[in-house]
Amino acid sequence: MVRILLADDHDIVRHGLRDMIARHPGWEVCGEARNGREAIDMVAALRPDVAVVDMVLPDLDGIAVTQAIRVASPATEVLVFTMHASEDLAAAVLAAGGRGCLLKSVAVRSVVTAIETVAAHRPYFPPDAPDAVRDHLRRTSAGAEALRLLSPREREVVRLLAEGLDRRAVATHLGIGERTVKAHQEAVMLKTGARSVADLVRYALRNGIVGS
């Protein structure tokens, strides 16, 4: 059973989504929220598999709600429901921990595919989004997925390397062995596809690990 929470302040929209979801075998709407704070509280209590969150809510925007949901229930995938797709919005959703965006204009024909995709822990790309937005989503989602896989220690090692420290200096700064730093660096390079420290620096800049 895939359990889905809906967060939208418009009753008609929420009820329409609920009816479409109810017709899908093995799915159920486990909760409906009318604002961002209610959505966060319900996710913390219900731990749904997927939360469909409107980008524009009365108290918090979809980005803030997505961030809070990822903290309250890390296993819950978030699909942001929006009127328009843009590179900036795609980047913000993915950076907040969301799995993708669903355009309201195509919700009737795409909501099932969108939920199936994010429930399988894969990023969802709006089918009618401009090519530039889709390309950006692919690039950003790949980086965001790799970033999710990094441990806090690995992110710290990447940050220090990107700031110009060599492995010995990183080891001294963190109070760990140089061999351990090397192991963390190699693990990060494997996860991100980086082939050099320069690649790691670019990765750190793209993903906000270190400021530009």
N, C-alpha and C positions, 0 to 999 in steps of 0.2 A: 504494500500500500504506500503510495506517495502522498504525503500530507502537505498541503499547500495553504499558506496564509495570504490573504489579500489585504492590502492597505491602500485605500482610496476614499476620499471624502465625499465622492458622488455615489449615492445609493444605486442609481441606475447602472452606472459602470460596474460597480462591484457585483451587483446582482447578475448582470450579463456575463461577466467572467465566471461567476459561480455556476451559472447554468451550463456554460460550455464545459467547464471542468467536471461537473457532475456526470456528464454524458460519457466521460472517458473511463473505461474499465480500470479499476485499481487505483483511482485517484479520489481524494476527498479534500474538501475545504475544511480545515480544522479551526479556522478563526478568521474574523473580519474586523479590521481596524479602520477607524475614521480619521485618525491623525497619526503623526509620527511617534509621539510618546506612547500612545496606546499600542502601536505596532511593535515597538521595542519591548514593552512589558509582556505582550502576548507571545512574542517569539521566545523570550526568556522562560516563560512558563510552559509553552507548548512544544518547543523545539521542532518546528516543521522542517521538512526536507527542502522546501522552496518557499521564499517570500516574494510575492509580486508587489512592488512598492511604487506608488505614483511619484513622479519626480516633484510635483507641486502639491504639498500638503499644508494644512492651515498653520502648523506650528514649526515644523522642521522640514527642510527640503530632503529629497530622496538621497542625496549624497550623505548627509548627516545621519539619516536613518540607517542607511547601508552600513556605515562605519560602526554604529552602535550595535546593529544586529550581528555583525561579524565578531564583536566582542562578547555579546550575550550568548550567542549560539554559533560557534565557529563552523559547525557542520551544516548550517543552513545556507543554501545558495540563494543569492539575491538577484532578481530580474527587475530592472527599473523600467517602469511604464512611462513613456514620454511622448509628447507631441512631435518633437523634432530630434533628429540625430545629427550630431556634429562631432568633429574631431575632439574638441575640448570636452564635450559631455562624455564621450566614450572614454577618454583618458581619465576623467574624474571618477566615473563609475568603477572602472577597473582598479584605479589607485585606492579607492575606498574599500575594495574587496568584493565588489559586485561581479557577477558572472556574465552580465550582458544587458542589452536594452531591447525593449519591445516597443515598436511604434504603434501608437493608438490607431493610426489610420489603417493598419493591416492586422489589427488584433484578431478580428473574426477568423481570418484564414491562417494566422500564424501562431496563435497563442498555444496550441497543442504542441507544435514543433518546438517553440521556444522553451516551454516548460520541460518537455522531454530532454532537450539538449542540456539545459542547466542542471536538471536533476541527475544527469549522467556526468556531471562535473566538467562539462565542456562549455567554452564560451559561445554565446549566441550572437550572430550578426544579423541585423535587420535586413531582410531581403531587398527592400526598396531603398536602402541607404545609398548615397553616392559612392562611386568606386573609391574615392579618396578616403572617405570615412571607413569603408570596409577594410582597406589596406592598413589604415592606422589602427583599427581594432585588432587586426591580426598581429601586427608588430607589438602593440602594447599588451595584448593579452598574453603573448608568448613571454614577454618580459615579466609581467605580473605573476604568471604561473610559476616561473623560475624563482621569482622573489619569494613566493609563498613557501617554496621548498627549502629556502636557506634558514638555518638556525640562527638565533640571535648572535652567537659567537661568530658564525660565518659572516654575517652582515658586518659585524664590528671589524673583522679582519679585512674585509673588502674596503670598508671606509678608510681604514688607516693606510692600506696600500694605495688607495686612490688619492690620499692626501700627501703621498710622496715618501712614506716610511718604507725602508727595506724590511725584509723578514726579521732580521735581528732586532731592529728597533721596535717592530710590532710585538715581538716576543717580550721585550723588556717592558713595553707599555702595558701589556696585558698580564704580565707575570706568568707567562707560560713558556714552554720550550720552543726553540726555533723549529725543531722537527714537527711539533704540533701545529705551528703556524703554516708550515709547508703542507701538511695534510689538509688543513682547512682550505688553503688556497687551491689545492688540487681538486678538492671536492666541489668547491664553488665553480671552478672552471669546467668541470664535468657537467654540472647542473645547468650552467648558463651557455655552454658552447664557446666560452672565451678561450683564446689560444695564447694570450699574452697578458702581461700586466696592463698594457695599453687598452686591451679589450675590456679588462675589468674596470678600468677607470671610466671608459665610455658607458659601460653597463651601470656603474654606480651613479653617474650623472643622469642617465636616462630615467633611472628608477628612484631618484631622490634619496639615495643612500648618503650622498655627499652633495653639498651645494655647488652650483656652477659658478 
